């Protein structure tokens, strides 16, 4: 059984929803002190807030919250005496415990392939959000520590990949990742689109570029055996049409504006369908 902190980190990495249960107040005698924590998922419990009726009641409520998609924290107060109502056995410690149940939201994941001018501007915007951000480029200088130093104080967890064959990274990103293809090389872009369409675990695939570029890619991808239904999974051009401008900062703003609304679905634990 993992500790509550290990469990929180694992749930974030696997993008699995859970509930963090904390003992926030204790009056009289109780099996655990203030600050004790446990993590509850749909099929597991990590650590303990005291066992018995106290813990089983918290587990049941936490799983109800997960099933109902509850996102707001809740408090539950339970008496630990033979006169207190209970559903999972008697506890006679004689005290009273208040528990805080906090849903652990699924953190969105975004992978930017191509860290040129637009990619870097987009990373700067997205890194201000609590998400898993994957930055991938086949050129080492584009993902150097010096160039990405502007992201050091960001709330996002940033994963940097210098990948001579960037499409290999597609197999390493978590389920539900939004993929944005914007490399310096149309050959790389085409290879990434081909492999991305063969991945069933991605939430969305966005390709930067003109309609002429997509026309050429569409023929090439169809020749590789991709159906019209599969090709429809790729969104191009990307961004909000009403935000015009060709400078990197404006393009990045447009792409982020189109993408950020989808983060709410991920945080609420809703499985995003590929499209």
N, C-alpha and C positions, 0 to 999 in steps of 0.2 A: 504494500500500500504506500503510495506516495504521500509526502507531506503536502499540506495545503498549498504552499508556495510552489513546490514542484508541479502540482496538479494545475495551478493557474497557468504556469508557463507552458505546460504541455497542451492545455486546451487552446491557448492562443496560437501555438504553432500548428495545431491540427485543425484550427478554425471550428472547434466544437463548443456549443453553448453549455453553460453550467451556471450554478448558483453558489456564491460564497456566503457561508453562514458564520456569523461572528457573535460571540457572547458580549453584549454591550453593557449590561448592568446585572449585578447579582445582589440580592437582598437575603441575608441569612446564609444558610449552608447550601452549597451546590457542588456538583461533581467536578466542575472546571471553573477557573477564575475568569474574570473579565479579560477579553482579548483572545480567548481560545477560538480557533477557527476550524472549519472543515469545508470541503468543496463537494458539491453534489452534481452528478450528471444524470442522464436518463438511465444509465445502467451501472453506475459505480459511485462509491463514496470514498473520499480521501481525508484522512485525519479524523478528529472527533471533537465534539463539543460536550461530551459527557455521557453518552450512551442512554439506554433505557427509553422511557416515554418521551423525554425531552428531545433526544436525538431523532427517534423515529418520527415524531410529529414534524420536526424540521425537515427531514428527508422527504416525507410525503408532500408537505407544502411546497418544497423546492421543486419537486417533480411536477406538481400541478402547475406551477409557474412556467416551467419549461414547456409543458404541453400546451398551455394557453398563450404562449408568446408574451408573457408579462415582461415589461422592461423597467418598471419602476421598483425601487427597493421597498421592502415591507418589514414591519416589526411584529414579532410574535412574543407574547408574555405568557409564561407557563409557571404554575405553582407546583412545588415539589413536596406535596404532603398527601396523606391518605385521604384527605377530604377534597383534594383538587380533582377536577374531571380529567380523565385520561383515556386514551384509546389503545395504548400499546404497553400496558403493564403499569404497576405502581412504583413510584419513587417517593421515599419518605425522608429525603434530606432535610426537609423543613423550610427550605428557602423559596425564592422566586427568581426566575431568570428571564431576561428579555434578550431575544435574539434578533439580529438584523440579517435579513436575507437579501443579498444584492445579486441580481442577474449579471452574469459575465457575458457581455455581448460578443458575437463573432466579429473579429476584426477583418475589414476588407483587405484584399490583396490586389496589387497592381504591378505589372511587369512592363517596363519601358525598354524596348529593344532599339537602341540607337541613342547615344548620349551626345548628339551634336548640339547645335544652338537651341533648337526647339526642345529636344529631350531634356537638356539641363534646366531650361526655364520651366518646363512642366514638372520636373522633379522638385524644383524649389517650391512650387505651389502645392503639390500633393503631399510633400513631406511635412506640411503644417497640419496634417490630419493624422489621427491615430490609425495607422494601417501598416501592413507589411508591404514594403516598396522594394521591388527588384529592379536594379539598374544594370543593363547588359550592353556591352559593346565589344566588337572584335578588335578594336584599337585600344591598346593599353593606356595611351595618353589621355583618352577621353574619360576614363574612369580612375584616373590617378587620385591619390589622397588630396593633393593640392587643389585639383579642380573641383572636387566634391566637398571641400572644407566648408562651403556655404551651407551644407546640410547637417553639420555636426550637432547643432543645438535643436534639431527638429524632434517632434514627438513620434514620428514614424520610426519603425524598425527598418533600417536601410540595409539591403543585401546587395553587395556589389560583385559583379561577375565580369572579368575580362575573359571572353570566350571566343577564340578563333573560329569556332563553329557555333554561333550563338543559338541555333535552333536546338542544340542539346539541352539548353537550360529550360526549355519548355517542359521537359519531363521532371524538372526539379521544383517547379512552382506548385503551391498547394491547390487543392480543388477549389474552384470558384474564383480563380484569378482572372482579372481583366487584363488582356494583353494588348499592347499598343505597339505597332510595327512602324518604325520611323528611322531606319538606318540610313547611312550615307550611300548605300549601294543597292540599286534595284535588284541585283541578283540575290543579295542577302534577304531583301524584303520578300521576294518571291519564294525563296526556300523556307523562310519563316512562316509564310501563309500556308504553304503546302503542309508543313509539319503540324502547324496549329490546327488545321482542319482535320488532322488525323488524331487529335487529342480530344477525348470526350470530357475531360475534367475542367475545361476552361469556361469561364462565365461569358466572356465576349471577346471578340477579335476586332481590333480597329486598325485600319491601314491609312497612313497619311498619303496624300497625293491627289493628282487630277483624275478626271474621268478618262482621259486618254491612257494614263498609266493603268487604271483599273481595267480598261478594255483589253490591253495587252495581257495583263495578269489573268484575267478571266479565261481567255483562250488557252493560256499555258496551263492553268490549273485544271481546266476541263480536260485537256489532253492527258493530264496525269491521272484522270479517272474520277475527279470530284464531280458530284451531281449538282444540279441547279439548287437543290435543297441545301446541300453543304455549302455551296458558294454564298448563299444568302446569309450564312453566319458571319461573314465579313462585312463590317460597316466601313464604308468609304464614300465620300470623304468623312473625316471625323471632325467633331466639334459642333458648335451651335451656329447654324447658318446666319443668324442675325448679327453675330459678332464677326465683322469683316476686318481685313487687314492681313498683310503678309509678313510683318516683322515677327520674329520668334516669340516675343513676349505676348503679343496678341493672339497668335496661333495657340500657344500654350494655354492661355486663359480660356479660349474657346473650347479646347479639348477638355480641360478640367471642368468647365461649366456643364458640359454634356455628361461627364462621368460621375461627378460627385453625388448627384441624386440617387444613383444606384447603391451607394454605400449604406443607406438606411436599411435596405433589404438584407444585406449581409450582417449588419449589427443586430438585427432582430432575429437572426438565425434562420432566415428564409433561404432555402436552396435556390440559387439562381439557375434558370434554364439556359442552355446555350441557344444562341440565335444567330 
